[in-house]
Amino acid sequence: MSKKKTAKICDSAPADVKPTGRPSSFRQELADEICERLSKGEPLEKICRDARMPSSRTVLRWKGADKEFCDQYACAREEGFDALAVECLEIADDGTNDTYVDDNGNKRVDADVIQRSKLRIETRLKLLAKWSPKRYGDKLDLNHGGQGDNPVNMNWQVRFVRPGDPV
């Protein structure tokens, strides 16, 4: 393409046209929306799939560069973890599709729906255990004794023998 055509294309673009592509510079209104959605349990990758949202790498870069946003992000994540835990309870308590009436009018248990609900709960719990192991992970008891409430008991027996006596 010639220089004249390139210049003509660039010059013909209206001044009020916004740049296309994802936002990359920090904007508080975007940060607030991201944190709001995180606090409801939505994963960052899903949030960043929206065309008007920055990429997840950009959000993580913002987090590293801005202490205030980093704190806001951390609080939103903690709230999101709690939201996922509440969602597990809601899934467990919801039995609306667990049974159905067959063609003969008999009430039947729909094992597929129950298994799917179990899978949904287990997936969320495993993610919670990975993301926040102190709060949602399995507690490992690594105490072998020696703590105040679990002392180590040692018994020593000393026996004196004279030279030549059997041991």
C-alpha positions as CSV (number, residue, x, y, z in Angstrom):
1,M,0.0,0.0,0.0
2,S,1.4,3.4,-0.9
3,K,2.1,6.1,1.6
4,K,-0.6,8.3,0.2
5,K,-3.3,5.6,0.7
6,T,-2.0,4.8,4.3
7,A,-2.1,8.5,5.2
8,K,-5.6,8.9,3.7
9,I,-7.0,5.9,5.7
10,C,-5.5,7.2,8.9
11,D,-6.6,10.8,8.3
12,S,-10.2,9.7,7.5
13,A,-10.8,8.1,10.8
14,P,-13.2,10.2,12.9
15,A,-11.6,11.7,16.0
16,D,-14.4,10.5,18.3
17,V,-13.9,6.8,17.5
18,K,-12.8,4.9,20.6
19,P,-9.9,2.4,20.3
20,T,-10.9,-1.2,19.9
21,G,-9.6,-4.0,22.0
22,R,-9.5,-4.8,25.6
23,P,-8.8,-2.1,28.2
24,S,-5.3,-2.3,29.6
25,S,-4.9,0.8,31.7
26,F,-6.2,0.8,35.3
27,R,-9.7,2.2,35.7
28,Q,-11.4,2.1,39.1
29,E,-14.9,1.5,37.7
30,L,-13.6,-1.7,36.0
31,A,-11.7,-2.8,39.1
32,D,-14.9,-2.3,41.2
33,E,-17.0,-4.4,38.8
34,I,-14.3,-7.1,38.7
35,C,-14.2,-7.2,42.5
36,E,-18.0,-7.2,42.8
37,R,-18.2,-10.2,40.5
38,L,-15.4,-12.0,42.3
39,S,-17.2,-11.5,45.6
40,K,-20.2,-13.4,44.2
41,G,-18.0,-16.4,43.5
42,E,-17.4,-15.8,39.8
43,P,-13.9,-16.9,38.7
44,L,-11.5,-14.2,37.3
45,E,-11.1,-16.1,34.0
46,K,-14.9,-16.1,33.4
47,I,-15.1,-12.4,34.2
48,C,-12.3,-11.6,31.8
49,R,-14.0,-13.4,28.9
50,D,-16.4,-10.4,28.6
51,A,-15.2,-8.3,25.7
52,R,-15.3,-5.1,27.7
53,M,-13.1,-6.5,30.5
54,P,-9.3,-6.6,30.5
55,S,-7.5,-9.9,30.2
56,S,-6.8,-11.8,33.4
57,R,-3.1,-11.1,32.9
58,T,-3.9,-7.3,32.9
59,V,-5.9,-7.7,36.1
60,L,-3.1,-9.5,37.8
61,R,-0.7,-6.8,36.6
62,W,-3.0,-4.2,38.2
63,K,-3.0,-6.2,41.4
64,G,0.8,-6.2,41.5
65,A,1.1,-2.5,40.7
66,D,-1.7,-1.1,43.0
67,K,-1.7,-1.9,46.7
68,E,-5.2,-0.6,47.2
69,F,-6.6,-2.7,44.3
70,C,-4.6,-5.7,45.6
71,D,-6.4,-5.4,49.0
72,Q,-9.8,-4.9,47.4
73,Y,-9.1,-8.0,45.2
74,A,-8.1,-10.1,48.2
75,C,-11.3,-9.2,50.1
76,A,-13.4,-9.9,47.1
77,R,-11.8,-13.3,46.7
78,E,-12.5,-14.2,50.3
79,E,-16.1,-13.1,49.9
80,G,-16.3,-15.2,46.7
81,F,-15.0,-18.3,48.6
82,D,-17.8,-17.8,51.1
83,A,-20.3,-17.4,48.3
84,L,-19.2,-20.7,46.8
85,A,-19.6,-22.4,50.2
86,V,-23.1,-21.1,50.5
87,E,-23.8,-22.3,46.9
88,C,-22.7,-25.8,48.0
89,L,-25.3,-25.7,50.8
90,E,-28.0,-24.5,48.4
91,I,-27.2,-27.3,45.9
92,A,-27.4,-29.9,48.7
93,D,-30.7,-28.5,50.1
94,D,-32.4,-28.3,46.7
95,G,-34.2,-31.5,46.0
96,T,-36.7,-30.2,43.4
97,N,-35.5,-32.5,40.5
98,D,-34.4,-35.5,42.6
99,T,-37.6,-37.4,41.9
100,Y,-40.0,-37.7,39.0
101,V,-43.2,-39.5,38.2
102,D,-42.9,-42.2,35.6
103,D,-45.4,-43.2,32.9
104,N,-47.2,-45.5,35.3
105,G,-47.6,-42.7,37.9
106,N,-45.0,-44.1,40.2
107,K,-42.6,-41.7,42.0
108,R,-39.0,-42.5,41.1
109,V,-35.6,-41.2,42.2
110,D,-33.6,-39.6,39.4
111,A,-30.1,-40.9,40.3
112,D,-28.5,-38.9,37.4
113,V,-29.7,-35.6,38.9
114,I,-28.5,-36.6,42.4
115,Q,-25.1,-37.6,41.0
116,R,-24.8,-34.4,39.1
117,S,-25.6,-32.4,42.3
118,K,-22.9,-34.4,44.1
119,L,-20.4,-33.6,41.4
120,R,-21.3,-29.9,41.5
121,I,-20.8,-29.8,45.3
122,E,-17.5,-31.8,45.2
123,T,-16.0,-29.7,42.5
124,R,-16.7,-26.5,44.4
125,L,-15.4,-28.0,47.7
126,K,-12.2,-29.1,46.0
127,L,-11.6,-25.7,44.4
128,L,-12.2,-24.1,47.8
129,A,-9.7,-26.4,49.4
130,K,-7.2,-25.5,46.8
131,W,-7.8,-21.7,46.8
132,S,-8.1,-21.3,50.6
133,P,-6.7,-24.4,52.3
134,K,-6.6,-22.8,55.7
135,R,-10.3,-22.2,55.7
136,Y,-11.7,-25.0,53.5
137,G,-8.9,-27.6,53.3
138,D,-8.8,-30.8,55.3
139,K,-7.1,-30.4,58.7
140,L,-4.0,-32.5,58.9
141,D,-3.0,-33.5,62.4
142,L,0.7,-33.4,62.4
143,N,1.1,-33.4,66.2
144,H,3.2,-36.3,67.4
145,G,3.4,-35.0,71.0
146,G,5.4,-32.4,72.8
147,Q,2.7,-29.8,72.8
148,G,1.2,-28.4,76.0
149,D,-2.0,-30.5,75.6
150,N,-0.1,-33.6,74.3
151,P,3.1,-34.1,76.2
152,V,5.7,-36.7,75.3
153,N,6.0,-39.3,78.0
154,M,9.5,-40.8,78.4
155,N,10.3,-43.5,80.9
156,W,13.9,-44.2,81.8
157,Q,15.1,-47.1,83.7
158,V,18.6,-47.0,85.1
159,R,20.1,-50.2,86.5
160,F,23.6,-50.3,88.0
161,V,25.6,-53.4,87.5
162,R,29.0,-54.4,88.9
163,P,31.7,-55.7,86.7
164,G,31.3,-59.4,86.2
165,D,27.5,-59.4,87.1
166,P,25.2,-60.7,84.4
167,V,23.3,-58.0,82.5
